[in-house]
Amino acid sequence: MKTNKRVFIHPSAHVSQDAEIGEGTKIWHEAQVREEAKIGRNCILGKCVYIGRGVHIGNNVKIENRASIFQGVYIEDDVFIGPHVVFTNDLRPRAFNQSWQIIKTYVRKGASIGANSTIICGIEIGEYAMIGAGSVVTKDVPPYALVYGNPARVKGFVCKCGDKLTYVNKHEQYVLMKCEKCNEEYHIPIEHYNLIE
């Protein structure tokens, strides 16, 4: 395992010698990190977290208890993954299939995924998007989008701070939205705004 003195790994965790763990990262009780996984700096992996072979995780990522992140998942910096979140990696799973194909999934910078959500493989979750608890995400999520449900649908847009954005006005190519909490303004592309249900 490629690590350094400033990494904490609980004695009950199992971390492959072929994994790479960044400085300041903490791996808690009974977590498992598989071969060739790369975990960035200052991450937290809670109790019983599973990180599959070759998974890439950026810096400052928080993964709550019992989340399962299987091979083929790429997670950028500052992502939050709630407890019991599951990522799939095969669109046609069969126990007897010897030629199954891993389908990649990308979670972009700053996104948050609520507890008990299921992420179907082959999609991209945009930067600072927010997935509501218990959602089943079956298609791409635009940046800053708030989605929830089964299947998850766009219900609005959120600020980097996490508060819901409010409509200001509409332009030819974007909708101007604003965070009432921190006064940040966002230009949401029309094609993304029109996804709201």
C-alpha positions as CSV (number, residue, x, y, z in Angstrom):
1,M,0.0,0.0,0.0
2,K,1.3,3.4,-1.0
3,T,0.7,5.6,2.1
4,N,2.5,7.8,4.6
5,K,2.7,8.5,8.3
6,R,-0.2,10.9,8.2
7,V,-2.8,8.3,7.2
8,F,-5.1,6.7,9.8
9,I,-6.3,3.1,9.1
10,H,-8.3,1.4,11.8
11,P,-6.9,-2.0,12.8
12,S,-10.1,-3.7,11.6
13,A,-10.0,-2.2,8.1
14,H,-8.6,-4.1,5.2
15,V,-6.6,-2.0,2.8
16,S,-4.8,-3.7,-0.1
17,Q,-1.0,-3.3,-0.4
18,D,-1.7,-2.1,-4.0
19,A,-4.0,0.8,-3.0
20,E,-2.8,4.4,-2.9
21,I,-3.9,6.5,0.1
22,G,-3.4,10.2,0.3
23,E,-2.1,12.2,3.3
24,G,-4.6,13.0,6.0
25,T,-7.1,10.3,5.0
26,K,-8.9,8.3,7.7
27,I,-10.2,4.8,7.1
28,W,-12.5,3.5,9.8
29,H,-13.8,0.2,11.2
30,E,-14.1,-2.8,8.9
31,A,-13.8,-0.7,5.7
32,Q,-12.3,-2.5,2.7
33,V,-10.1,-0.8,0.0
34,R,-9.3,-3.1,-3.0
35,E,-6.3,-3.3,-5.3
36,E,-5.3,-0.4,-7.4
37,A,-7.8,2.0,-5.7
38,K,-6.6,5.6,-5.5
39,I,-7.8,7.7,-2.6
40,G,-6.8,11.3,-2.3
41,R,-5.9,13.6,0.6
42,N,-8.0,14.3,3.6
43,C,-10.8,11.8,2.8
44,I,-13.0,10.0,5.4
45,L,-14.2,6.5,4.8
46,G,-16.7,5.5,7.4
47,K,-17.5,2.1,9.0
48,C,-17.9,-0.8,6.5
49,V,-17.3,1.3,3.4
50,Y,-16.3,-0.8,0.4
51,I,-14.0,0.6,-2.3
52,G,-13.6,-1.6,-5.3
53,R,-10.6,-2.4,-7.5
54,G,-9.3,0.6,-9.4
55,V,-11.8,3.1,-8.0
56,H,-10.5,6.7,-8.1
57,I,-11.4,9.1,-5.3
58,G,-10.3,12.7,-5.2
59,N,-9.4,14.9,-2.2
60,N,-11.6,15.9,0.7
61,V,-14.2,13.3,-0.1
62,K,-16.5,12.1,2.7
63,I,-18.0,8.6,2.4
64,E,-20.4,7.6,5.1
65,N,-21.0,4.2,6.7
66,R,-21.7,1.1,4.5
67,A,-21.5,2.9,1.2
68,S,-20.4,0.6,-1.7
69,I,-18.3,2.0,-4.5
70,F,-17.6,-0.6,-7.1
71,Q,-15.0,-0.9,-9.9
72,G,-15.5,1.7,-12.6
73,V,-16.5,4.6,-10.4
74,Y,-14.5,7.9,-10.6
75,I,-15.1,10.5,-7.9
76,E,-13.7,14.0,-8.0
77,D,-12.8,16.4,-5.1
78,D,-15.1,17.5,-2.3
79,V,-17.8,14.9,-2.9
80,F,-20.2,13.7,-0.1
81,I,-21.5,10.2,-0.3
82,G,-24.2,9.4,2.3
83,P,-24.6,6.1,4.3
84,H,-25.7,3.0,2.4
85,V,-25.2,4.6,-1.1
86,V,-24.6,1.9,-3.8
87,F,-23.0,2.3,-7.2
88,T,-23.7,-0.4,-9.8
89,N,-21.2,-1.2,-12.5
90,D,-22.9,-3.6,-14.9
91,L,-26.1,-2.9,-16.9
92,R,-26.9,-6.6,-17.5
93,P,-25.9,-8.5,-14.4
94,R,-26.0,-12.3,-14.3
95,A,-24.4,-14.6,-11.8
96,F,-23.3,-16.9,-14.6
97,N,-22.0,-14.3,-17.0
98,Q,-18.3,-14.7,-17.6
99,S,-17.9,-11.8,-20.0
100,W,-19.6,-8.9,-18.1
101,Q,-18.5,-5.4,-18.9
102,I,-17.7,-2.6,-16.4
103,I,-19.6,0.6,-17.2
104,K,-17.9,3.7,-15.9
105,T,-19.6,6.3,-13.7
106,Y,-18.4,9.8,-12.9
107,V,-19.2,12.0,-9.9
108,R,-18.0,15.5,-10.4
109,K,-16.5,18.0,-7.9
110,G,-18.6,19.0,-5.0
111,A,-21.6,16.7,-5.7
112,S,-23.6,15.3,-2.7
113,I,-25.4,11.9,-2.8
114,G,-28.0,11.3,-0.1
115,A,-28.4,8.2,2.1
116,N,-29.6,5.0,0.6
117,S,-29.4,6.2,-3.0
118,T,-28.6,3.8,-5.8
119,I,-26.5,5.1,-8.7
120,I,-27.0,3.1,-12.0
121,C,-23.7,2.9,-13.9
122,G,-22.9,4.7,-17.1
123,I,-23.9,8.2,-15.9
124,E,-22.3,11.5,-14.9
125,I,-23.4,13.4,-11.8
126,G,-22.5,17.1,-12.4
127,E,-20.5,19.4,-10.2
128,Y,-22.3,20.5,-7.0
129,A,-25.4,18.5,-7.9
130,M,-27.4,17.2,-5.0
131,I,-29.1,13.8,-4.9
132,G,-31.9,13.4,-2.4
133,A,-32.0,10.5,0.0
134,G,-33.4,7.2,-1.3
135,S,-33.1,8.2,-4.9
136,V,-32.5,5.8,-7.8
137,V,-30.4,7.7,-10.3
138,T,-30.7,6.3,-13.8
139,K,-29.4,9.1,-16.1
140,D,-27.0,12.1,-16.1
141,V,-27.5,14.8,-13.5
142,P,-26.7,18.4,-14.7
143,P,-24.4,20.6,-12.6
144,Y,-26.1,22.2,-9.6
145,A,-29.3,20.1,-10.1
146,L,-31.4,18.9,-7.2
147,V,-32.8,15.5,-8.1
148,Y,-34.7,12.9,-6.1
149,G,-37.2,10.1,-6.4
150,N,-37.4,6.7,-8.1
151,P,-36.4,7.3,-10.8
152,A,-34.7,10.5,-9.8
153,R,-35.9,13.6,-11.6
154,V,-34.7,17.3,-11.6
155,K,-36.7,19.3,-9.0
156,G,-34.7,22.5,-9.0
157,F,-31.1,23.7,-8.7
158,V,-28.9,24.4,-5.7
159,C,-26.0,26.7,-4.7
160,K,-22.5,25.5,-3.8
161,C,-23.7,26.0,-0.2
162,G,-26.5,23.5,-0.7
163,D,-29.5,25.9,-0.5
164,K,-32.1,25.9,-3.2
165,L,-31.7,28.5,-5.9
166,T,-34.6,30.9,-6.8
167,Y,-35.7,32.0,-10.2
168,V,-34.7,35.6,-11.1
169,N,-35.3,35.9,-14.9
170,K,-35.0,34.1,-18.2
171,H,-32.6,34.9,-21.0
172,E,-32.3,33.4,-24.5
173,Q,-29.7,30.8,-23.5
174,Y,-29.9,30.6,-19.7
175,V,-32.0,31.2,-16.6
176,L,-30.6,33.5,-14.0
177,M,-31.0,32.0,-10.5
178,K,-29.9,33.3,-7.1
179,C,-29.1,31.9,-3.7
180,E,-31.0,33.8,-1.0
181,K,-28.5,32.7,1.6
182,C,-25.2,33.8,0.1
183,N,-26.4,36.0,-2.8
184,E,-24.5,34.0,-5.4
185,E,-25.9,34.1,-8.9
186,Y,-25.9,31.2,-11.4
187,H,-26.6,31.0,-15.2
188,I,-28.4,27.7,-15.6
189,P,-28.5,26.6,-19.2
190,I,-32.0,26.6,-20.7
191,E,-31.8,22.9,-21.6
192,H,-31.0,22.0,-18.0
193,Y,-33.6,24.3,-16.5
194,N,-36.3,22.8,-18.8
195,L,-35.7,19.4,-17.1
196,I,-37.4,20.5,-13.9
197,E,-40.5,18.5,-13.2
